[in-house]
Amino acid sequence: DSDALDARTRAVTTLLYLSEPKDNRRIVAKHDRLLEVLVKVIEEDTGEARWRASSALATLAKTPGNRGCMGRVDGLATVLADLMVVGMHHKETAQSKDQAKKDRKKDGGGGKGRAGSSANESREDHSTIQGEDSMTRGPSFDTMDGEQMITHTYTGTFTEGTGTTFTEDDMTYQSAYDSDHHTDEEGDEEDGDGSNSGDDDEERSRGTNDMGYGTDGEESFQEEEGVEMQISSLKKLNIENASDFLAKSQLSACATLTHLTKHCANAPLLCQKKSLIDNIVFLAGTFESPLHTRCIEMLCNFTRFPSNNARLASMPRCIETLLHCGKSKIPEDRMWSVRTVQNMCSDAGSKVGLATGAILSLLSTAAMRKDYEEQYAAVGALMNLSTEPGSIVPLTNTKTVVATLVHLAHSPNTPPAVRKIACDSLATIGLWLQTLASAGTVPEEIPFSPLPTHSATGWLRWDN
């Protein structure tokens, strides 16, 4: 029913406006069944009402005191996660088919095996060129009527582009590529209100002229034909701007989940939802998605709760995604990936499984970079692995690990905190090697001598 659709859109928009003042958010979030209603709108609607409802949830989630109750709402996290991947699986399938066709043409029709490897290479290429593209690329999707991607309804969610910035009541997050964006929340809200006056005018116009109420009170209703025209125009608005409404809804859904994963009590609850984790891992590895960096951050937030690490470390696709993201040219992608691996390596039961050549090489490379946060996380992960006796052989067999630790331990340019961890790691590895050596038994027929002997050996050497 078009009248019901219009009433729903206006009601949800009103809730969004009520949620914008900080002092209102706790009151709005605690209102009986209000959060459930917003979730239902997101689940059922596909137009402007869904966009406004997801924006309202993102605004409410900015206040830390609301995150606990929001995380306990049935279906909220899974509905938002499903919203984030709407259209994404279809795009991936289409891209895979196109790539397979190109490969078959290139190989003369017999390159079936090559198609899979080319798809993998394509994903790896995304991880290495994304940093360069993000500096010159515009928004990932068009906006309506030339407006900015972030309207006043997005204060505290995301800005456009690959590097994303969003704020919350207690702090501000900004990537390295968003230095031109505002970082103060109140400044964002003021600028948002000012820059979107046209959007407000459009809302007011639709609330007056479209409904038949003149600004001067000249008429109180329209003819039946005019009402039908207004109803059809509302449907047309949702149809024409469906892609824009969807993209903005996905941004707000991602912002909401990012805020919720920062709440300790939510971490174990959300991590048990398989569909939620699968969607986040999928988007984290989809480099062309504007949400992928924040999805890596969500994975890192999950690993901050110790009992989640074993579950995530046992997921091959999660590990593969972290390896791809750890090779990205975007520093923020690498930082969140290495931090996630560091937290996973703190789980005693997962250390042996994580001590693989691919992960150790990734950590060694990250430890040699100049970014302090990434370097510190990488060396910390190596330290975590060195405390497990079963990881000593992979650590010493990977040619870059010991060399990296020795370099960091002796380089005067190494930050003091990183140098200390590097020395600790080397000492721990040396202790395990000494323990293994002392467990060996010297044959009884060999003359006893204290070990180590520090003597040199050779084959038939001549004495001078």
TIDO-267938 format. One record per residue (C-alpha): residue number from 1; residue in one letter; x negated, y, z. Coordinates in steps of 0.02 Angstrom, whole numbers, plus 50000, padded with zeros to 5 digits. Layout:
N
+-----+-----+-------+-------+-------+
|   n | res |    c1 |    c2 |    c3 |
+-----+-----+-------+-------+-------+
| NUM |   A |     X |     Y |     Z |
...
+-----+-----+-------+-------+-------+
! end
This chain:
464
+-----+-----+-------+-------+-------+
|   n | res |    c1 |    c2 |    c3 |
+-----+-----+-------+-------+-------+
|   1 |   D | 50000 | 50000 | 50000 |
|   2 |   S | 49923 | 50166 | 49946 |
|   3 |   D | 49998 | 50264 | 50089 |
|   4 |   A | 49923 | 50143 | 50213 |
|   5 |   L | 49756 | 50154 | 50124 |
|   6 |   D | 49756 | 50343 | 50135 |
|   7 |   A | 49808 | 50339 | 50318 |
|   8 |   R | 49670 | 50215 | 50358 |
|   9 |   T | 49539 | 50322 | 50272 |
|  10 |   R | 49593 | 50477 | 50366 |
|  11 |   A | 49601 | 50386 | 50532 |
|  12 |   V | 49427 | 50311 | 50512 |
|  13 |   T | 49357 | 50479 | 50457 |
|  14 |   T | 49431 | 50559 | 50613 |
|  15 |   L | 49346 | 50428 | 50722 |
|  16 |   L | 49183 | 50465 | 50634 |
|  17 |   Y | 49198 | 50651 | 50670 |
|  18 |   L | 49240 | 50615 | 50852 |
|  19 |   S | 49084 | 50507 | 50866 |
|  20 |   E | 48963 | 50638 | 50805 |
|  21 |   P | 48945 | 50739 | 50968 |
|  22 |   K | 48827 | 50646 | 51086 |
|  23 |   D | 48940 | 50669 | 51236 |
|  24 |   N | 49084 | 50583 | 51147 |
|  25 |   R | 48998 | 50424 | 51095 |
|  26 |   R | 49009 | 50327 | 51258 |
|  27 |   I | 49192 | 50372 | 51274 |
|  28 |   V | 49232 | 50320 | 51095 |
|  29 |   A | 49136 | 50156 | 51106 |
|  30 |   K | 49220 | 50105 | 51269 |
|  31 |   H | 49396 | 50134 | 51203 |
|  32 |   D | 49493 | 49971 | 51200 |
|  33 |   R | 49476 | 49876 | 51034 |
|  34 |   L | 49408 | 50026 | 50940 |
|  35 |   L | 49248 | 49935 | 50888 |
|  36 |   E | 49349 | 49783 | 50833 |
|  37 |   V | 49458 | 49895 | 50725 |
|  38 |   L | 49306 | 49971 | 50639 |
|  39 |   V | 49238 | 49797 | 50605 |
|  40 |   K | 49405 | 49746 | 50530 |
|  41 |   V | 49405 | 49898 | 50416 |
|  42 |   I | 49230 | 49855 | 50354 |
|  43 |   E | 49282 | 49675 | 50325 |
|  44 |   E | 49441 | 49716 | 50229 |
|  45 |   D | 49409 | 49881 | 50140 |
|  46 |   T | 49296 | 49909 | 49990 |
|  47 |   G | 49304 | 50097 | 49969 |
|  48 |   E | 49286 | 50257 | 50066 |
|  49 |   A | 49363 | 50187 | 50226 |
|  50 |   R | 49226 | 50055 | 50236 |
|  51 |   W | 49094 | 50188 | 50212 |
|  52 |   R | 49167 | 50297 | 50350 |
|  53 |   A | 49187 | 50148 | 50469 |
|  54 |   S | 49007 | 50091 | 50446 |
|  55 |   S | 48947 | 50270 | 50470 |
|  56 |   A | 49046 | 50280 | 50632 |
|  57 |   L | 48964 | 50121 | 50697 |
|  58 |   A | 48792 | 50186 | 50650 |
|  59 |   T | 48827 | 50349 | 50742 |
|  60 |   L | 48888 | 50258 | 50898 |
|  61 |   A | 48737 | 50142 | 50895 |
|  62 |   K | 48619 | 50290 | 50906 |
|  63 |   T | 48662 | 50305 | 51091 |
|  64 |   P | 48564 | 50169 | 51185 |
|  65 |   G | 48703 | 50148 | 51312 |
|  66 |   N | 48823 | 50086 | 51177 |
|  67 |   R | 48712 | 49950 | 51104 |
|  68 |   G | 48749 | 49817 | 51233 |
|  69 |   C | 48938 | 49821 | 51212 |
|  70 |   M | 48922 | 49835 | 51023 |
|  71 |   G | 48811 | 49682 | 51016 |
|  72 |   R | 48944 | 49580 | 51106 |
|  73 |   V | 49085 | 49623 | 50985 |
|  74 |   D | 49137 | 49466 | 50891 |
|  75 |   G | 49089 | 49473 | 50709 |
|  76 |   L | 49012 | 49646 | 50711 |
|  77 |   A | 48833 | 49593 | 50672 |
|  78 |   T | 48879 | 49460 | 50544 |
|  79 |   V | 49002 | 49572 | 50452 |
|  80 |   L | 48870 | 49710 | 50439 |
|  81 |   A | 48738 | 49586 | 50381 |
|  82 |   D | 48854 | 49517 | 50248 |
|  83 |   L | 48891 | 49694 | 50192 |
|  84 |   M | 48706 | 49731 | 50168 |
|  85 |   V | 48685 | 49591 | 50040 |
|  86 |   V | 48843 | 49625 | 49939 |
|  87 |   G | 48787 | 49622 | 49757 |
|  88 |   M | 48608 | 49576 | 49799 |
|  89 |   H | 48618 | 49388 | 49767 |
|  90 |   H | 48701 | 49421 | 49599 |
|  91 |   K | 48562 | 49540 | 49549 |
|  92 |   E | 48428 | 49415 | 49600 |
|  93 |   T | 48511 | 49277 | 49498 |
|  94 |   A | 48526 | 49389 | 49345 |
|  95 |   Q | 48345 | 49443 | 49360 |
|  96 |   S | 48288 | 49263 | 49375 |
|  97 |   K | 48385 | 49214 | 49219 |
|  98 |   D | 48314 | 49360 | 49120 |
|  99 |   Q | 48138 | 49317 | 49177 |
| 100 |   A | 48163 | 49134 | 49129 |
| 101 |   K | 48222 | 49185 | 48955 |
| 102 |   K | 48070 | 49295 | 48931 |
| 103 |   D | 47955 | 49155 | 48988 |
| 104 |   R | 48036 | 49030 | 48870 |
| 105 |   K | 48014 | 49150 | 48724 |
| 106 |   K | 47834 | 49180 | 48774 |
| 107 |   D | 47797 | 48995 | 48788 |
| 108 |   G | 47892 | 48949 | 48632 |
| 109 |   G | 48040 | 48874 | 48723 |
| 110 |   G | 47942 | 48747 | 48825 |
| 111 |   G | 47892 | 48849 | 48975 |
| 112 |   K | 48016 | 48786 | 49102 |
| 113 |   G | 47883 | 48763 | 49235 |
| 114 |   R | 47812 | 48933 | 49198 |
| 115 |   A | 47977 | 49020 | 49238 |
| 116 |   G | 47968 | 48980 | 49422 |
| 117 |   S | 47787 | 49036 | 49439 |
| 118 |   S | 47824 | 49196 | 49345 |
| 119 |   A | 47967 | 49235 | 49462 |
| 120 |   N | 47850 | 49213 | 49609 |
| 121 |   E | 47720 | 49323 | 49528 |
| 122 |   S | 47854 | 49454 | 49498 |
| 123 |   R | 47899 | 49456 | 49682 |
| 124 |   E | 47714 | 49472 | 49729 |
| 125 |   D | 47693 | 49614 | 49605 |
| 126 |   H | 47834 | 49707 | 49691 |
| 127 |   S | 47741 | 49697 | 49855 |
| 128 |   T | 47583 | 49774 | 49783 |
| 129 |   I | 47656 | 49911 | 49675 |
| 130 |   Q | 47797 | 49965 | 49789 |
| 131 |   G | 47686 | 50089 | 49878 |
| 132 |   E | 47642 | 50179 | 49716 |
| 133 |   D | 47820 | 50177 | 49651 |
| 134 |   S | 47892 | 50246 | 49811 |
| 135 |   M | 47790 | 50404 | 49794 |
| 136 |   T | 47865 | 50449 | 49626 |
| 137 |   R | 48030 | 50357 | 49621 |
| 138 |   G | 48193 | 50445 | 49660 |
| 139 |   P | 48338 | 50373 | 49758 |
| 140 |   S | 48385 | 50193 | 49725 |
| 141 |   F | 48561 | 50242 | 49677 |
| 142 |   D | 48652 | 50395 | 49617 |
| 143 |   T | 48752 | 50508 | 49729 |
| 144 |   M | 48923 | 50586 | 49704 |
| 145 |   D | 48937 | 50760 | 49634 |
| 146 |   G | 48752 | 50793 | 49657 |
| 147 |   E | 48762 | 50785 | 49847 |
| 148 |   Q | 48615 | 50723 | 49950 |
| 149 |   M | 48612 | 50540 | 49996 |
| 150 |   I | 48632 | 50582 | 50179 |
| 151 |   T | 48787 | 50681 | 50220 |
| 152 |   H | 48835 | 50738 | 50392 |
| 153 |   T | 48907 | 50565 | 50418 |
| 154 |   Y | 48732 | 50493 | 50402 |
| 155 |   T | 48645 | 50596 | 50535 |
| 156 |   G | 48547 | 50464 | 50628 |
| 157 |   T | 48554 | 50332 | 50493 |
| 158 |   F | 48438 | 50335 | 50343 |
| 159 |   T | 48367 | 50454 | 50217 |
| 160 |   E | 48346 | 50412 | 50035 |
| 161 |   G | 48198 | 50325 | 49956 |
| 162 |   T | 48090 | 50178 | 50008 |
| 163 |   G | 48018 | 50262 | 50161 |
| 164 |   T | 48163 | 50289 | 50279 |
| 165 |   T | 48192 | 50403 | 50426 |
| 166 |   F | 48326 | 50391 | 50556 |
| 167 |   T | 48351 | 50459 | 50729 |
| 168 |   E | 48433 | 50404 | 50889 |
| 169 |   D | 48469 | 50487 | 51053 |
| 170 |   D | 48304 | 50442 | 51135 |
| 171 |   M | 48177 | 50453 | 50994 |
| 172 |   T | 48146 | 50485 | 50809 |
| 173 |   Y | 48075 | 50362 | 50682 |
| 174 |   Q | 47992 | 50422 | 50523 |
| 175 |   S | 47887 | 50333 | 50394 |
| 176 |   A | 47731 | 50405 | 50319 |
| 177 |   Y | 47821 | 50446 | 50158 |
| 178 |   D | 47954 | 50556 | 50238 |
| 179 |   S | 47850 | 50700 | 50304 |
| 180 |   D | 47964 | 50824 | 50217 |
| 181 |   H | 48119 | 50763 | 50309 |
| 182 |   H | 48177 | 50835 | 50474 |
| 183 |   T | 48131 | 50732 | 50626 |
| 184 |   D | 48231 | 50825 | 50757 |
| 185 |   E | 48404 | 50751 | 50780 |
| 186 |   E | 48491 | 50913 | 50820 |
| 187 |   G | 48409 | 50996 | 50672 |
| 188 |   D | 48471 | 50855 | 50561 |
| 189 |   E | 48647 | 50877 | 50625 |
| 190 |   E | 48645 | 51064 | 50598 |
| 191 |   D | 48571 | 51047 | 50424 |
| 192 |   G | 48691 | 50906 | 50384 |
| 193 |   D | 48841 | 51011 | 50433 |
| 194 |   G | 48779 | 51156 | 50330 |
| 195 |   S | 48725 | 51060 | 50177 |
| 196 |   N | 48888 | 50965 | 50167 |
| 197 |   S | 49009 | 51109 | 50179 |
| 198 |   G | 49064 | 51061 | 50005 |
| 199 |   D | 49106 | 50887 | 50067 |
| 200 |   D | 49208 | 50964 | 50210 |
| 201 |   D | 49297 | 51076 | 50086 |
| 202 |   E | 49338 | 50923 | 49983 |
| 203 |   E | 49409 | 50836 | 50137 |
| 204 |   R | 49512 | 50988 | 50184 |
| 205 |   S | 49570 | 51008 | 50006 |
| 206 |   R | 49628 | 50829 | 50000 |
| 207 |   G | 49715 | 50853 | 50166 |
| 208 |   T | 49811 | 51004 | 50101 |
| 209 |   N | 49834 | 51015 | 49915 |
| 210 |   D | 49836 | 50827 | 49883 |
| 211 |   M | 49968 | 50800 | 50014 |
| 212 |   G | 50072 | 50946 | 49958 |
| 213 |   Y | 50039 | 51072 | 50098 |
| 214 |   G | 49988 | 51241 | 50032 |
| 215 |   T | 49860 | 51344 | 50125 |
| 216 |   D | 49988 | 51484 | 50145 |
| 217 |   G | 50130 | 51368 | 50191 |
| 218 |   E | 50221 | 51402 | 50028 |
| 219 |   E | 50282 | 51223 | 50005 |
| 220 |   S | 50298 | 51077 | 50125 |
| 221 |   F | 50312 | 50934 | 50000 |
| 222 |   Q | 50294 | 50890 | 49817 |
| 223 |   E | 50407 | 50805 | 49693 |
| 224 |   E | 50402 | 50615 | 49679 |
| 225 |   E | 50298 | 50626 | 49522 |
| 226 |   G | 50167 | 50728 | 49613 |
| 227 |   V | 50157 | 50601 | 49753 |
| 228 |   E | 50131 | 50461 | 49629 |
| 229 |   M | 49992 | 50561 | 49548 |
| 230 |   Q | 49909 | 50588 | 49717 |
| 231 |   I | 49918 | 50403 | 49759 |
| 232 |   S | 49844 | 50352 | 49592 |
| 233 |   S | 49705 | 50480 | 49611 |
| 234 |   L | 49658 | 50405 | 49780 |
| 235 |   K | 49641 | 50232 | 49703 |
| 236 |   K | 49545 | 50306 | 49559 |
| 237 |   L | 49425 | 50391 | 49680 |
| 238 |   N | 49384 | 50225 | 49763 |
| 239 |   I | 49362 | 50137 | 49597 |
| 240 |   E | 49254 | 50270 | 49515 |
| 241 |   N | 49139 | 50288 | 49666 |
| 242 |   A | 49139 | 50106 | 49721 |
| 243 |   S | 48951 | 50085 | 49695 |
| 244 |   D | 48911 | 50245 | 49790 |
| 245 |   F | 49025 | 50199 | 49934 |
| 246 |   L | 48948 | 50025 | 49941 |
| 247 |   A | 48769 | 50089 | 49940 |
| 248 |   K | 48804 | 50214 | 50079 |
| 249 |   S | 48898 | 50083 | 50179 |
| 250 |   Q | 48748 | 49967 | 50165 |
| 251 |   L | 48631 | 50102 | 50228 |
| 252 |   S | 48738 | 50132 | 50381 |
| 253 |   A | 48759 | 49946 | 50412 |
| 254 |   C | 48570 | 49926 | 50410 |
| 255 |   A | 48550 | 50075 | 50528 |
| 256 |   T | 48675 | 50000 | 50649 |
| 257 |   L | 48588 | 49832 | 50655 |
| 258 |   T | 48417 | 49914 | 50673 |
| 259 |   H | 48479 | 50007 | 50826 |
| 260 |   L | 48561 | 49852 | 50899 |
| 261 |   T | 48405 | 49744 | 50881 |
| 262 |   K | 48309 | 49866 | 50991 |
| 263 |   H | 48419 | 49821 | 51140 |
| 264 |   C | 48341 | 49678 | 51240 |
| 265 |   A | 48505 | 49594 | 51285 |
| 266 |   N | 48557 | 49589 | 51101 |
| 267 |   A | 48400 | 49504 | 51037 |
| 268 |   P | 48439 | 49325 | 51093 |
| 269 |   L | 48623 | 49341 | 51045 |
| 270 |   L | 48591 | 49407 | 50870 |
| 271 |   C | 48448 | 49287 | 50834 |
| 272 |   Q | 48565 | 49139 | 50858 |
| 273 |   K | 48672 | 49195 | 50710 |
| 274 |   K | 48603 | 49099 | 50563 |
| 275 |   S | 48690 | 49199 | 50427 |
| 276 |   L | 48626 | 49361 | 50505 |
| 277 |   I | 48446 | 49300 | 50507 |
| 278 |   D | 48458 | 49229 | 50331 |
| 279 |   N | 48522 | 49394 | 50261 |
| 280 |   I | 48390 | 49496 | 50352 |
| 281 |   V | 48251 | 49382 | 50292 |
| 282 |   F | 48320 | 49390 | 50115 |
| 283 |   L | 48324 | 49580 | 50113 |
| 284 |   A | 48153 | 49593 | 50197 |
| 285 |   G | 48081 | 49502 | 50047 |
| 286 |   T | 48179 | 49603 | 49919 |
| 287 |   F | 48057 | 49745 | 49888 |
| 288 |   E | 48170 | 49840 | 49769 |
| 289 |   S | 48302 | 49859 | 49906 |
| 290 |   P | 48296 | 50023 | 50005 |
| 291 |   L | 48336 | 49920 | 50161 |
| 292 |   H | 48190 | 49799 | 50156 |
| 293 |   T | 48070 | 49895 | 50270 |
| 294 |   R | 48202 | 49912 | 50404 |
| 295 |   C | 48240 | 49726 | 50389 |
| 296 |   I | 48058 | 49686 | 50425 |
| 297 |   E | 48072 | 49798 | 50578 |
| 298 |   M | 48226 | 49700 | 50633 |
| 299 |   L | 48128 | 49537 | 50623 |
| 300 |   C | 47993 | 49616 | 50730 |
| 301 |   N | 48123 | 49673 | 50857 |
| 302 |   F | 48188 | 49494 | 50868 |
| 303 |   T | 48014 | 49430 | 50909 |
| 304 |   R | 47998 | 49551 | 51054 |
| 305 |   F | 48110 | 49428 | 51148 |
| 306 |   P | 47993 | 49279 | 51184 |
| 307 |   S | 48122 | 49140 | 51164 |
| 308 |   N | 48159 | 49195 | 50984 |
| 309 |   N | 47982 | 49165 | 50923 |
| 310 |   A | 47992 | 48976 | 50913 |
| 311 |   R | 48151 | 48986 | 50809 |
| 312 |   L | 48082 | 49113 | 50685 |
| 313 |   A | 47911 | 49029 | 50674 |
| 314 |   S | 47996 | 48867 | 50621 |
| 315 |   M | 48080 | 48951 | 50472 |
| 316 |   P | 47970 | 48929 | 50316 |
| 317 |   R | 48061 | 49066 | 50220 |
| 318 |   C | 48032 | 49189 | 50361 |
| 319 |   I | 47845 | 49151 | 50363 |
| 320 |   E | 47835 | 49165 | 50174 |
| 321 |   T | 47924 | 49333 | 50179 |
| 322 |   L | 47806 | 49400 | 50312 |
| 323 |   L | 47656 | 49346 | 50207 |
| 324 |   H | 47724 | 49440 | 50056 |
| 325 |   C | 47765 | 49595 | 50158 |
| 326 |   G | 47594 | 49590 | 50241 |
| 327 |   K | 47515 | 49616 | 50069 |
| 328 |   S | 47622 | 49767 | 50026 |
| 329 |   K | 47540 | 49933 | 49985 |
| 330 |   I | 47664 | 50019 | 50101 |
| 331 |   P | 47578 | 50037 | 50271 |
| 332 |   E | 47741 | 50026 | 50368 |
| 333 |   D | 47785 | 49860 | 50286 |
| 334 |   R | 47617 | 49787 | 50333 |
| 335 |   M | 47625 | 49854 | 50510 |
| 336 |   W | 47794 | 49775 | 50549 |
| 337 |   S | 47743 | 49611 | 50466 |
| 338 |   V | 47581 | 49594 | 50564 |
| 339 |   R | 47667 | 49643 | 50726 |
| 340 |   T | 47797 | 49508 | 50694 |
| 341 |   V | 47660 | 49378 | 50667 |
| 342 |   Q | 47571 | 49438 | 50824 |
| 343 |   N | 47727 | 49409 | 50929 |
| 344 |   M | 47756 | 49239 | 50850 |
| 345 |   C | 47578 | 49188 | 50890 |
| 346 |   S | 47612 | 49221 | 51074 |
| 347 |   D | 47727 | 49068 | 51079 |
| 348 |   A | 47624 | 48921 | 51143 |
| 349 |   G | 47716 | 48791 | 51040 |
| 350 |   S | 47699 | 48887 | 50877 |
| 351 |   K | 47513 | 48927 | 50878 |
| 352 |   V | 47452 | 48771 | 50791 |
| 353 |   G | 47584 | 48785 | 50655 |
| 354 |   L | 47542 | 48969 | 50625 |
| 355 |   A | 47353 | 48940 | 50615 |
| 356 |   T | 47358 | 48914 | 50426 |
| 357 |   G | 47236 | 48978 | 50298 |
| 358 |   A | 47362 | 49099 | 50223 |
| 359 |   I | 47407 | 49180 | 50390 |
| 360 |   L | 47227 | 49186 | 50451 |
| 361 |   S | 47170 | 49268 | 50290 |
| 362 |   L | 47311 | 49395 | 50303 |
| 363 |   L | 47262 | 49437 | 50483 |
| 364 |   S | 47078 | 49453 | 50437 |
| 365 |   T | 47119 | 49573 | 50296 |
| 366 |   A | 47234 | 49675 | 50406 |
| 367 |   A | 47102 | 49683 | 50544 |
| 368 |   M | 46981 | 49766 | 50423 |
| 369 |   R | 47101 | 49904 | 50372 |
| 370 |   K | 47085 | 50079 | 50443 |
| 371 |   D | 47263 | 50094 | 50507 |
| 372 |   Y | 47247 | 50074 | 50696 |
| 373 |   E | 47419 | 49999 | 50730 |
| 374 |   E | 47398 | 49867 | 50596 |
| 375 |   Q | 47219 | 49830 | 50648 |
| 376 |   Y | 47265 | 49814 | 50831 |
| 377 |   A | 47411 | 49696 | 50794 |
| 378 |   A | 47304 | 49586 | 50679 |
| 379 |   V | 47162 | 49566 | 50805 |
| 380 |   G | 47290 | 49533 | 50941 |
| 381 |   A | 47365 | 49393 | 50837 |
| 382 |   L | 47193 | 49315 | 50813 |
| 383 |   M | 47165 | 49326 | 51000 |
| 384 |   N | 47331 | 49237 | 51031 |
| 385 |   L | 47282 | 49096 | 50914 |
| 386 |   S | 47108 | 49078 | 50989 |
| 387 |   T | 47182 | 49029 | 51158 |
| 388 |   E | 47250 | 48867 | 51084 |
| 389 |   P | 47121 | 48725 | 51069 |
| 390 |   G | 47213 | 48653 | 50919 |
| 391 |   S | 47185 | 48815 | 50824 |
| 392 |   I | 46996 | 48819 | 50842 |
| 393 |   V | 46959 | 48712 | 50689 |
| 394 |   P | 47068 | 48818 | 50571 |
| 395 |   L | 46996 | 48978 | 50647 |
| 396 |   T | 46816 | 48923 | 50618 |
| 397 |   N | 46854 | 48845 | 50448 |
| 398 |   T | 46929 | 49006 | 50379 |
| 399 |   K | 46774 | 49096 | 50320 |
| 400 |   T | 46838 | 49273 | 50351 |
| 401 |   V | 46897 | 49254 | 50531 |
| 402 |   V | 46734 | 49240 | 50629 |
| 403 |   A | 46647 | 49364 | 50513 |
| 404 |   T | 46787 | 49490 | 50540 |
| 405 |   L | 46781 | 49471 | 50729 |
| 406 |   V | 46591 | 49488 | 50732 |
| 407 |   H | 46600 | 49645 | 50625 |
| 408 |   L | 46733 | 49724 | 50735 |
| 409 |   A | 46639 | 49679 | 50893 |
| 410 |   H | 46479 | 49765 | 50836 |
| 411 |   S | 46538 | 49908 | 50724 |
| 412 |   P | 46524 | 50079 | 50806 |
| 413 |   N | 46677 | 50136 | 50707 |
| 414 |   T | 46791 | 50006 | 50786 |
| 415 |   P | 46916 | 50080 | 50909 |
| 416 |   P | 46872 | 50029 | 51089 |
| 417 |   A | 47034 | 49933 | 51118 |
| 418 |   V | 47011 | 49834 | 50957 |
| 419 |   R | 46828 | 49799 | 50996 |
| 420 |   K | 46873 | 49730 | 51166 |
| 421 |   I | 46999 | 49610 | 51094 |
| 422 |   A | 46876 | 49555 | 50959 |
| 423 |   C | 46743 | 49517 | 51090 |
| 424 |   D | 46871 | 49424 | 51195 |
| 425 |   S | 46922 | 49320 | 51044 |
| 426 |   L | 46742 | 49274 | 51004 |
| 427 |   A | 46709 | 49228 | 51186 |
| 428 |   T | 46864 | 49120 | 51189 |
| 429 |   I | 46817 | 49031 | 51027 |
| 430 |   G | 46640 | 49005 | 51094 |
| 431 |   L | 46708 | 48934 | 51257 |
| 432 |   W | 46815 | 48807 | 51166 |
| 433 |   L | 46667 | 48756 | 51056 |
| 434 |   Q | 46558 | 48736 | 51211 |
| 435 |   T | 46693 | 48631 | 51292 |
| 436 |   L | 46702 | 48519 | 51139 |
| 437 |   A | 46513 | 48503 | 51135 |
| 438 |   S | 46502 | 48458 | 51319 |
| 439 |   A | 46632 | 48322 | 51294 |
| 440 |   G | 46512 | 48231 | 51179 |
| 441 |   T | 46408 | 48086 | 51250 |
| 442 |   V | 46219 | 48073 | 51221 |
| 443 |   P | 46166 | 47893 | 51190 |
| 444 |   E | 46078 | 47813 | 51340 |
| 445 |   E | 45922 | 47763 | 51240 |
| 446 |   I | 45885 | 47945 | 51201 |
| 447 |   P | 45767 | 48026 | 51326 |
| 448 |   F | 45861 | 48145 | 51439 |
| 449 |   S | 45835 | 48331 | 51415 |
| 450 |   P | 45941 | 48480 | 51468 |
| 451 |   L | 46057 | 48544 | 51334 |
| 452 |   P | 46043 | 48651 | 51235 |
| 453 |   T | 45861 | 48611 | 51195 |
| 454 |   H | 45834 | 48762 | 51077 |
| 455 |   S | 45708 | 48655 | 50980 |
| 456 |   A | 45689 | 48656 | 50791 |
| 457 |   T | 45695 | 48497 | 50688 |
| 458 |   G | 45630 | 48451 | 50516 |
| 459 |   W | 45586 | 48306 | 50402 |
| 460 |   L | 45407 | 48243 | 50410 |
| 461 |   R | 45335 | 48411 | 50450 |
| 462 |   W | 45146 | 48430 | 50452 |
| 463 |   D | 45063 | 48503 | 50603 |
| 464 |   N | 44942 | 48645 | 50565 |
+-----+-----+-------+-------+-------+
! end
